Amino acid sequence: MKDNIENIFEQLENQFDIEEPTIGHFNRFESKLNAKKEAPKSKVKLYSLISVAASIILLVGIWIGGNISNSKGVELAQISNEMEETQSYFVSTIEKELETIELERNTDNEQLINDALHQLNKLETQYQALTFELKESTEDKRIIYAMISNFQQRIELLQTLLQQIENVKQLKQQNNEIYV
């Protein structure tokens, strides 16, 4: 085995690079090493910038969330005890009417109920706009009257719907009696 290694070195003789590097080679090599050491610092800077940006986004999100919660209007119940009773009466009446309507729902009156509920949603949207107006001016009686009127319109709409459902039932019953 020794002979093989000696033969290899003899064959490679004068092929080894034994020359000294050119002037400035060590300085260039050292600057390249330093440049590689600085690269992680730029990554650290990037991470710190990202964390600062994330913190700013979080703070803006909290600020916007706080403004959204403050963007609620004022309900009648927040004006006075009498208005709280009034709102409670209207809300409970509307809920009872809606329960009755849901019990009467069937394929014959489905479209009629859906149309009325769509109108009811429009009135609810108008009411929400009134709550914002009331927040701006709690002393304006016209807004309070408009809110009460909105509740009354919703109750009238639901009562009219119940009457129409009853009419549909009677018509269906009459048609069944004729064909029997």
C-alpha positions in Angstrom: 0.0 0.0 0.0 2.9 2.3 0.7 4.1 1.9 -2.8 0.7 3.0 -4.2 0.7 6.2 -2.2 4.3 7.0 -3.2 3.4 6.3 -6.8 0.5 8.7 -6.6 2.7 11.5 -5.1 5.3 10.9 -7.7 2.8 11.2 -10.5 1.3 14.4 -9.0 4.7 16.0 -8.4 5.0 19.6 -9.7 1.2 19.8 -10.0 0.5 21.1 -6.5 -0.2 24.8 -6.1 2.5 25.9 -3.7 2.5 29.6 -4.8 1.8 32.4 -2.4 -1.6 34.2 -2.9 -1.5 37.5 -4.6 -1.2 40.7 -2.6 -4.4 41.7 -0.9 -5.9 38.2 -1.0 -6.2 37.9 2.7 -7.8 41.3 2.9 -10.4 40.4 0.3 -11.0 37.1 2.0 -11.5 38.8 5.4 -13.9 41.4 3.9 -15.9 38.6 2.4 -16.1 36.9 5.8 -17.2 40.2 7.4 -19.8 40.7 4.7 -21.3 37.3 5.5 -21.4 38.2 9.2 -23.3 41.4 8.4 -26.0 39.5 6.4 -27.6 38.0 9.5 -27.7 41.6 11.0 -29.8 42.6 8.0 -32.1 39.7 8.7 -32.3 40.8 12.3 -33.1 44.3 11.1 -35.8 42.9 8.7 -37.3 40.9 11.6 -37.3 43.9 13.8 -39.0 46.0 11.1 -41.6 43.3 10.6 -42.3 43.1 14.3 -42.6 46.9 14.6 -45.0 46.8 11.6 -47.1 44.0 13.2 -47.3 46.0 16.4 -48.5 49.1 14.5 -51.1 47.0 12.7 -52.3 45.5 16.0 -52.6 49.0 17.6 -54.5 50.3 14.6 -56.8 47.2 14.8 -57.5 47.9 18.5 -58.2 51.5 17.8 -60.6 50.7 14.9 -62.3 48.1 17.1 -62.7 50.7 19.8 -64.2 53.1 17.4 -66.6 50.5 16.0 -67.9 49.7 19.5 -68.4 53.5 20.0 -70.2 53.7 16.8 -73.4 52.3 18.2 -76.5 54.5 18.4 -78.6 55.4 21.4 -81.7 53.3 22.0 -84.9 54.7 23.4 -84.3 52.7 26.6 -81.2 54.8 27.3 -83.2 58.1 27.3 -85.5 57.6 30.3 -87.4 54.9 32.3 -90.6 55.7 30.4 -88.8 55.2 27.1 -87.3 52.0 28.3 -90.8 50.7 29.1 -92.1 51.9 25.7 -89.2 50.2 23.9 -89.7 47.0 25.9 -93.5 47.0 25.1 -92.8 47.4 21.4 -90.0 44.8 21.2 -92.0 42.2 23.1 -95.1 42.8 20.9 -93.0 42.5 17.8 -91.4 39.3 19.1 -94.9 37.8 19.8 -96.2 38.7 16.4 -93.1 37.1 14.8 -93.6 33.9 16.8 -97.2 33.7 15.7 -96.2 34.3 12.0 -93.6 31.6 12.2 -96.2 29.1 13.5 -98.4 30.0 10.5 -95.6 29.6 7.9 -96.3 27.1 5.2 -95.8 26.7 1.4 -99.0 28.7 0.7 -97.9 31.8 2.5 -94.1 31.5 2.3 -93.6 34.3 -0.2 -96.0 36.6 1.6 -94.1 36.1 4.9 -90.7 36.6 3.2 -91.8 39.8 1.6 -93.1 41.2 4.9 -89.9 40.2 6.7 -88.0 42.0 4.0 -90.0 45.1 4.7 -89.5 44.6 8.4 -85.7 44.6 7.8 -85.9 47.9 6.0 -87.8 49.4 8.9 -85.1 48.0 11.3 -82.4 49.6 9.2 -84.2 52.9 9.4 -84.5 52.5 13.1 -80.7 51.9 13.4 -80.2 55.2 11.5 -82.5 56.9 13.9 -80.4 55.6 16.9 -77.3 57.3 15.4 -79.3 60.5 15.0 -80.5 60.3 18.6 -76.9 59.8 19.7 -76.0 63.1 18.1 -79.0 65.0 19.6 -80.6 63.3 22.6 -82.9 66.3 23.2 -84.6 66.2 19.7 -88.1 65.0 20.4 -88.7 64.5 16.6 -86.2 61.7 16.5 -87.8 60.0 19.5 -91.2 60.3 17.9 -89.8 58.9 14.6 -88.4 55.9 16.6 -91.7 55.2 18.2 -93.5 55.6 14.9 -91.0 53.1 13.4 -91.9 50.5 16.1 -95.6 51.2 15.4 -95.1 50.7 11.6 -93.4 47.3 12.3 -96.3 46.2 14.5 -98.8 47.3 11.9 -96.9 45.5 9.2 -96.9 42.3 11.2 -100.6 42.6 12.0 -101.4 43.2 8.4 -99.3 40.1 7.5 -101.3 38.0 10.0 -104.5 39.2 8.5 -103.3 38.3 5.0 -102.3 34.9 6.2 -105.7 34.4 7.7 -107.3 35.5 4.4 -105.1 32.9 2.5 -106.2 30.2 4.9 -109.9 31.1 4.5 -109.6 31.2 0.7 -107.9 27.8 0.7 -110.6 26.4 3.0 -113.3 27.8 0.7 -111.7 26.3 -2.3 -111.4 22.9 -0.6 -115.1 23.0 0.4 -116.1 23.8 -3.2 -114.1 20.9 -4.6 -115.2 18.4 -2.0 
